[in-house]
Amino acid sequence: MSSVVGYIGKNYSWDFVVDALARLEYRGYDAAGFACLDVANKHLLYAKAVGPLQNLIDKVADKIIDGHVGIGHTRWATHGASTEVNAHPQFDEHKRLAVVHNGIIENHHSLRAQLKREGHEFISQTDTEVLAHYLEFALGTTQNEKISDLIVSVVERLQGAYAFIALLQERPDLLIAVRKGSSLCIGIGEDEFFVASDPIAFAGRTEKMIFMPDESFALILPDEVFLYDFEGNRLMFSVESVDVAWEEKGHDFESDMLKEIYEQKQALNATASFYKQLHQRDGLWRSLNYDRNKVKQLKHINLFACGTSWHAARIGKFFFELIAQTHADVSLASELRYMPFFPQENSLYVALSQSGETADTLEALRMINGMKLPTAVITNVAASIMVREAQGFLLLKAGPERSVCSTKAFTSEIGLLYLLAHFIALEKGLIDQAQLDKAYRNLFIAAQALESTLERYRNDLMLSLAPKYAKYEKFLFIGRHIMYPLALESALKLKEISYLFAQCSPAGELKHGALAMIDENVPVIIYSHLDPLIYKKLVANAQEIKARNGHLIIFGFNGQEELKEMADCFFAVPQVDPLLGPLAMSGLMQSFVYYIAKELGRPVDRPRNVAKTITVE
Ligand code: M6R
């Protein structure tokens, strides 16, 4: 997803901007750009390039484009194709100002029409160019106005969620940073300031930062920052000290995704031991900001998320209902805001988001916060916007996840939800300490099972299975009960990184339609279950598929002989607590999909068209 960065101060800006953009690369983008005022502060210089950041670096290599104030951007196309013209920075007609922007200016059509009537001509299809022209228009029509009043008049007209940074040729001592909805923070150095949409950009440069409040803007001079609300009132701000962990790239794995698949056992164990201690120290409910006594009355958990996190939430529903006897609803955050909403008493509303920045989830969180209902977020990123806005939070202990395709965050979410259900059950008197201790052990065993399958099947997957299955064009994934969300997750994973067509159905629904798809060209992937009744029904589903000449790939558990006999390809996973079946099978499922994508030559860490952090709705 797009990232914005900016610099003003004693040093040259290019180094910081490029470094920062490289750190934010994992979020996904398709073009990059840089603009600055030259050293003499006379001219606006810029460069843009489609494709990886390296293309921009190569382009700038032989010319010196640098200055003490600069901005940069990586763009994930929303308005208009990925072309150099559409890449940011965008400019006003006379190239007196440059803007980099995240998010969407929703009323850009009407602004564009208004500006066209005033004689403006546009060269790109972006909403950002409209913003640049509108800034120019505001500058031109206001005389002797304070720059803060001018920004107020601009933001009054803008609709949507956005963060932008602008520099003006006439004001080489100034960087303007504006945020509404999207995140933006300012890093404080020695006689220099950094601006970025994600504090990871500041790693190694400063730990002191200002998180700009929503609907605020900053006028940043080389030695001072002024912060305002959207009405132009000066805001006091606090400087926070944040240790932004940044692991330099470089490992022995062929990709980030493979590395992250292999880190899952460690991530799960770290999650279990951290939350064991937090719970023992009574810190869990404090972190969730949910009164311990209220937990006893807790009637509903409402989980909301997108994509892979939504699948983890759907698995979590089983934990809350079966372990903590607490009704759980799961909503797609991208739909939640547009559906009738029935606030419930004795509820907790929990957002799940690896990044803590996904716009759909964030907006749903804001909506629920606005109703004064108790909210919390489960996320992997401590410095994320959701941690600041939710009333409580629980952090995953997965470590940074860089691959666009989420793996270890997914299993860490499952692990944490499993523990949370046990913590609630303990408070409600449904389980005792010994059962909680068993839950920690169960998690450890499942993490161990996950890892053992990676090694066991690695060669088969790489050498024979991936080459074989990469030749198929369509796949059908099925599962029942708690394994159905895993089937959904698998179909998403296959689509995301291999670009193959994948469909998912609850196994019991096959006969209501999807069975018509079955023939020898559509492998059906079944995720088995350890519950004897559900297992029996799955065996029947497998027979129905075989009877129609279907090709069966089965992820089963050790000892499930009927399924094994029917399978064209059978993966055996060690038996674990049945509720942790999805966790135990996740690593192998991810590897299966991974090696198919590799076989097809796909860029697994950066699949086309998708980004790591989706900051637009
Ligand atoms: O950061 P989040 O967990 O909020 O992200 C939600 C989805 O965009 C994300 O899980 C997406 O589906 C993954 N790329 C799938 O691998």
Residues whose N, C-alpha, C, O or C-beta is under 5 A from the ligand:
A	BS01	M6R	C306 G307 T308 S309 L352 S353 Q354 S355 G356 T358 V404 C405 S406 A611 K612 I614
